Structure formats: C-alpha cells, structure tokens
Amino acid sequence: MGDDPFGLFANWLAEAEASEPNDPNALALATVDETGLPDVRMVLLKDFDAAGFVFYTNFESSKGRQLLASRKAAMCFHWKSLRRQVRVRGPVEVVSEAEADAYFTSRPLGSRIGAWASAQSRPLESRAVLEARVAELGDQYGDSAVPRPPHWSGFRLVPQQIEFWHDGAFRLHDRALFSRDGDAGAWRIERLYP
C-alpha cells in the first residue's frame, strides 16, 4: 500500500476512469449549515495533488456559503464497479485567483455563461427565466472571452484524514486510514476493522 495516500488515490482514480461509465471524478461533498445540520451533494473533482482535492462552485450557493463559514468539509468517492470508496476529511481553503481563472477559462462557453446566469441554490421562478438569462448573456458575450464571476471560484480540501475502503468477502472489508496533524505532518497509517 505504501505511505503516500495521494499516489494510492491517483492509482484508484485511474482504475475508476477505466471502469466507471460516468463521472469517475464524482464525489459526495458534505458540509454543515449554520445550525450544524449536515448537508451533502455530488460535485466533480477537478484537480488534486499533495496539497489537496479541488472543486469549483458559486460562493453564493448553499455549499459555498457553508464552506466559507465553517472552512471544513468531508468528501466521499464511491466507485461501484470497483467496489471501492475513499473518504476524505479536513479544512478547506479557497484556491488562488490564478487557479480559478485558469480552470474557468478551460470550461466550455456554455458553462462559463451558466456560471453568470445561475443564482445557484436560490429560488427560480421558472425554467424559462433561466433560459432567458442564458440567452441574454450569450448575446452579450457572443464568442468573446467570458470573465470569471467574482462569486465563482474553487475550494481545496486539505486532508487530515484519507480512508481507503475496498469491499471484502463476507463483509470483511479492507480499510486503511491515513491521518496527520495539520496539513504538513507525516502520515500515520492504521488498519481499521470492517
């Protein structure tokens, strides 16, 4: 297994990319609201390295507001075809402006316009209102560069724990927990009972 959880994650993600029919980079992201009530939704992992796991969102959405308030999150990847999951917990930080700009520019034009058009997580009068806003912004920008909205950026979950789970016969699953103190400490590895 080794002592590098990011290397192991890279291997598992590569295997998932070869076996999962849709979105092998999908993960369940858990946050808490101002009352401490948990909230979870699916998002897409857009980058990862030894610094952490990166995803993007509207800061004015429910998840954006919750992340900015608590600065903590958990995520779970589940690859059904491989019968594996990876759980990650830790603090979150906002990615740099340069990272956010580079990723935003790489998105399809429709997705860039959608980031401006959607008041994410807030009530929508009708689908027609959203479609009209998308058309209006499409006319405004045409094929020109669409700037990144100031309320749209990314978060990096800086893991303090990464658990690898692999299905085992008779529910005797294989679990390995990597833990560290802070974001630069050495990783400790322990096996967990299923």
C-alpha positions in Angstrom: 0.0 0.0 0.0 2.9 2.4 0.7 2.8 5.6 2.7 1.6 8.0 0.1 -2.2 8.4 0.1 -2.1 10.7 -2.9 -0.2 8.1 -5.0 -2.7 5.5 -4.0 -5.6 7.8 -4.7 -4.1 8.5 -8.2 -4.0 4.8 -8.9 -7.5 4.2 -7.7 -8.9 7.1 -9.7 -7.1 5.9 -12.9 -8.7 2.5 -12.4 -12.1 4.2 -11.9 -11.6 6.2 -15.1 -11.2 2.9 -17.0 -14.2 1.2 -15.4 -16.8 3.7 -14.4 -19.4 4.6 -17.1 -20.0 8.2 -15.9 -18.0 10.8 -13.9 -15.4 8.8 -12.2 -14.3 12.1 -10.6 -17.8 12.5 -8.9 -17.8 12.8 -5.1 -20.3 13.4 -2.3 -19.4 16.6 -0.6 -20.5 17.1 3.0 -20.8 20.4 4.8 -22.8 21.8 7.7 -25.1 24.8 7.8 -25.1 27.5 10.5 -27.1 25.2 12.9 -24.7 22.3 12.5 -27.1 20.3 10.3 -25.2 18.2 7.7 -25.7 18.8 4.0 -24.4 16.6 1.2 -24.4 16.8 -2.6 -22.5 15.5 -5.6 -19.7 17.6 -7.1 -16.8 16.9 -9.5 -13.2 16.7 -8.5 -11.3 19.0 -10.9 -7.7 18.6 -9.6 -5.7 17.0 -6.8 -2.1 16.9 -5.6 -0.3 16.7 -2.3 -1.9 20.0 -1.3 -5.4 18.6 -1.5 -8.6 18.0 -3.6 -10.0 20.8 -5.7 -13.6 21.5 -6.8 -15.4 24.7 -8.0 -18.6 26.4 -7.2 -20.6 29.6 -6.8 -19.7 31.1 -3.4 -23.3 32.3 -3.0 -24.7 28.8 -3.3 -25.6 26.8 -0.2 -22.4 24.8 -0.3 -20.3 27.9 -1.0 -21.8 29.8 2.0 -21.4 26.8 4.3 -17.8 26.2 3.2 -16.9 29.8 3.7 -18.5 29.9 7.2 -17.1 26.6 8.6 -13.9 26.2 6.5 -14.3 22.4 6.9 -15.7 19.6 4.8 -15.7 15.9 4.0 -15.9 14.1 0.7 -16.6 10.5 -0.3 -15.7 8.9 -3.7 -17.6 5.7 -4.5 -16.7 3.6 -7.4 -19.4 0.9 -7.6 -17.8 -1.1 -10.5 -14.6 -1.4 -8.4 -16.4 -1.9 -5.1 -14.2 0.8 -3.6 -14.6 4.1 -1.8 -12.3 6.9 -0.5 -13.3 9.2 2.3 -11.5 12.5 2.9 -11.9 15.0 5.8 -10.2 18.3 6.7 -10.2 22.0 6.4 -10.9 23.8 3.2 -9.2 26.8 1.6 -10.1 29.0 -1.4 -7.9 28.3 -4.4 -5.8 31.2 -5.8 -7.2 33.6 -8.3 -4.8 32.3 -10.9 -6.1 28.7 -10.4 -9.7 29.7 -10.5 -9.1 31.8 -13.7 -7.2 29.0 -15.4 -9.9 26.5 -14.7 -12.8 28.8 -15.6 -11.2 29.6 -18.9 -10.9 25.9 -19.7 -14.7 25.3 -19.3 -17.0 25.2 -22.4 -18.5 28.6 -23.3 -22.0 27.4 -22.2 -20.7 26.5 -18.8 -19.0 29.9 -18.4 -22.2 31.7 -19.3 -24.1 29.4 -17.0 -21.9 30.5 -14.1 -23.1 34.0 -14.6 -26.8 33.1 -15.3 -27.4 30.9 -12.3 -28.2 32.3 -8.9 -27.3 28.9 -7.6 -29.4 27.4 -4.8 -31.8 30.3 -4.7 -35.5 30.1 -5.8 -36.1 30.1 -9.6 -39.5 31.4 -10.8 -39.4 29.1 -13.9 -37.0 27.4 -16.2 -37.9 30.0 -18.8 -36.4 32.7 -16.6 -33.1 30.8 -16.5 -33.1 30.1 -20.2 -33.8 33.8 -21.0 -30.9 34.9 -18.8 -28.6 32.4 -20.6 -29.7 33.7 -24.0 -29.2 37.3 -22.9 -25.7 36.6 -21.6 -25.0 34.6 -24.8 -25.9 37.6 -26.9 -23.8 39.9 -24.6 -20.7 37.8 -24.8 -21.0 36.0 -28.2 -17.9 34.1 -28.8 -15.7 36.5 -26.8 -13.9 35.7 -23.6 -16.3 35.4 -20.7 -14.7 36.7 -17.5 -14.9 34.6 -14.3 -17.7 35.9 -12.0 -16.3 37.4 -8.7 -18.6 35.0 -6.8 -17.3 31.9 -8.6 -14.1 30.1 -7.6 -12.8 26.9 -6.1 -12.0 25.2 -2.8 -9.2 22.9 -1.9 -9.9 20.3 0.8 -6.6 19.9 2.7 -6.9 16.4 4.1 -6.2 15.5 7.6 -7.7 12.0 7.1 -8.0 9.8 4.0 -9.6 6.4 4.3 -9.4 3.8 1.6 -12.1 1.1 1.7 -12.2 -2.0 -0.5 -15.0 -4.5 -0.5 -14.2 -7.9 1.0 -16.0 -11.2 1.0 -18.5 -11.8 3.8 -18.4 -8.0 4.5 -14.8 -8.3 5.8 -13.8 -5.1 4.0 -10.2 -3.9 3.8 -9.9 -0.4 5.4 -6.8 1.8 5.7 -6.8 5.2 7.4 -4.1 7.8 6.7 -4.1 10.5 9.3 -1.9 13.5 10.0 -1.9 16.6 12.3 -2.2 19.8 10.3 -1.6 20.0 6.6 2.1 19.2 6.5 2.6 16.5 9.1 3.8 13.0 8.4 1.1 10.5 7.5 0.2 7.8 10.1 -1.4 4.6 8.7 -3.6 2.2 10.5 -5.8 -0.7 9.5 -9.4 -0.5 10.7 -11.9 -3.3 11.4 -14.6 -3.5 8.7 
